[in-house]
């Protein structure tokens, strides 16, 4: 779930810095898909490491399946929360509220100049 949140914050910062309001569906799918790809890559790396080194880090296929099930549950949970949250507030307003604090300069103008 932590990786899901980091991916969301990265998208939030990217959208804020480029002043692009990414669509809600794209944000949710990117968060979910990134975690799934990273989880699969991790499990494959465990398997390859064991094959190459002869270690027992890769316990069994059931362990990997359960890891992926929990990855799916956690990232789907966060994706559902983000989906509902982004229905109420845009990505740019979240960026302004969470990341871009009052008085900082954004694109050559400070927030105090805008008011």
N, C-alpha and C positions, 0 to 999 in steps of 0.2 A: 504494500500500500504506500510505502514511503517513496518508491520509485514513481508510482502513479502521480503522487503529489508533486514531486520534482519535475516531472514532465509537464504537468499543468502549469507550474510556476514558470518554467522555461517558455512555454507558449504564451503565457500572460506577459512576460517581459518582452518577448519578440513582437507581440502585437502592440504593446505600448510604445516601444522604441520606433517601430515602423509606422505607427499610427494607423494600423489596420485592425478592423474589427472582424476577426475570423468568425465564421458561422459556428453556431453551437454544435451542430452535428459533426463537423470536421474536428473540433476540439475534443469532443467525447471519443470519437473513433481513434484519433491520434493517441490519446492517453491509453486507451485499452490496447490498441495494436502494438504500441511500443513496449508495453509490459509483456505482452505475449511473445513478441520476438526476442526480447532479452531473456525471458524465462526459458524458451526453447534453446536459445544459444547457450545458456548456462548448463542446461541438462546435457546437451550434446558435448560441450567442453568437458564435463565430468566423465562422460563415457570415453571420449578420446584420450583423456589423461590416463584413465585406468588401463586402456588398451596399450598405450605407448609405454607407460612406466611400470605396469604390473601391480599398481596399488589397488586398494579396495575402497577408494573414495566413493565410487558409484556402487551403492549398496545392492540394488536390484531394480528391475523395471517398475515395480509397484511403487517404490519410493519416488521415482521420477513422475509417475502418473499422479500421485498424491500431491507432489510439489506443484504440478501444473494445475490441478484442480483448485488448490488454495490460491494460486496466482489468479486464476479466472474469477474466483469468488471475490477476492479483495479488489481487483481492478474493476470488476463489474459493479461492485458496491460504490466505489469512488466515482466511476463514470456515471452512474445513476444519480448520485448526489450532485455532481457537476452539471448534469443535464438539467436538473430541476433548478439549480442555482442560476445557471445562465439563462433560463427562461425569464427570470425576474430582473436580471441586471446584465448589461453588456460587458464584454471583455475589456473594453477601453475604460469604462467607469470603474471596474474592479482594479485595473492597473492604476488609475488615478487615486483610488482609495487605499489600496494596499501597498503600492510600491512608490508611486510618485507623491512624496509628501509636500505639504505646503511650503512655499518659498524656494523650492528647487527650480532650476532653469530647465525648461523643456522646449527644445527647438528655438532657442534664442530669446524666449520670453519667460518671465517668471509668473507664477500664479498670482502674485500680488498686482502685477501689471494688468492681468486679465480682468480683475474685479473692478 
